[in-house]
């Protein structure tokens, strides 16, 4: 993970964080890192453990989980082992963010911290062992030359639990109902535990006429475009950056929304692109078709990608630049109502003499007036399915 900065959290989220005893850490990324979204996490800062000097006759031999560890258990015990027996009374190491629990001694050279509750997913925990004259000292008076720090990262939460929460909050085309007569515990500590060990339950389609293509794209407990689109929609609704992979801030924000009963205010929209001529775009919202428009898809040299995606970036108007199949560059200023769903491929308005057959360089083009209507229904996270060209058909 790249460098992080603490932020002030207000309202219901502050209450959640106070109860679980954490300070929220949010990744701040450069433009270059934003363009590499989803291609891995950075390493944690190097620890002073391997750089410390032996001045004073006492040093830290090991801290576990070790520095740079990712995927640590949410209730990981922390051990600090020293090179010499410790004095009877020493200042204890600290954990940041603060973790409820207790320190104990294992023999005369090791301190161990036992947490009393789980940490939120992807929390970076920093262990600081105080050094210097007022720091940890040995039974013979030796001290650490300086404070020693080491950091590890808690593992991610469950995709299944993410789906359960997004379904409860109305961001998925399914509902989720817990199993059994006794509902899951709703206190904050139990809710954090459930992020790793989801309660049993079952999903059901919210509407009886859900398009088969949308049903086919949904998978329980599996990271897929339907789930990722719902996550992006939730992030945008709550003023978060629209990350396409899970970030630490997502989990406490989900728990706060669940606690507050803050459900999806936009409803659920699904877009279906047919390449059967005349080509078309159909928008389905909360159980019914709300808009259909003629459309153009990509020519054979630059076909529109087939499959299921989700809208991750939108512009009301944009200048589009690129290169035509013949190698000549193009510049199209003022392209209206742009909804990107796969790299540089978008649903947008574009002026053509006619519509309904392949003409674009891969995008889904609509008459500008129709694109304005579609813009009102399409949102960040809207799932888009592009059907393949029917067998036996030919491009015009």
Secondary structure, DSSP 8 states (H G I E B T S, - for coil): ---EEE----THHHHHHHHHT---EEE---HHHHHTTTS--------GGGT---TTB--EEEEES-TTEEEE-TT--EEEEESS-B-SS----EEES---EEEEEETTTEEEEEESS---TT-EEEEEE--STTS-BBTTS-B-SS-EEEEEEE----HHHHHHHHHHTT-SSEEEEE-SSS----SHHHHHHHTTS---EEEEESSTT--HHHHHH--TTS--HHHHHHHHHHHHHTT----SS--HHHHHHHHHHHHHT---SS--EEEEEE-SSS-EEEEEETTEEEEEEE-B-B-GGG----EEEE--EEEEEEEEEEE-TTS-EEEEEEEEEEEEEETTEEEEE---S--SS--BSSSEEE-HHHHHHHHHH--TT-EEEE----TT----
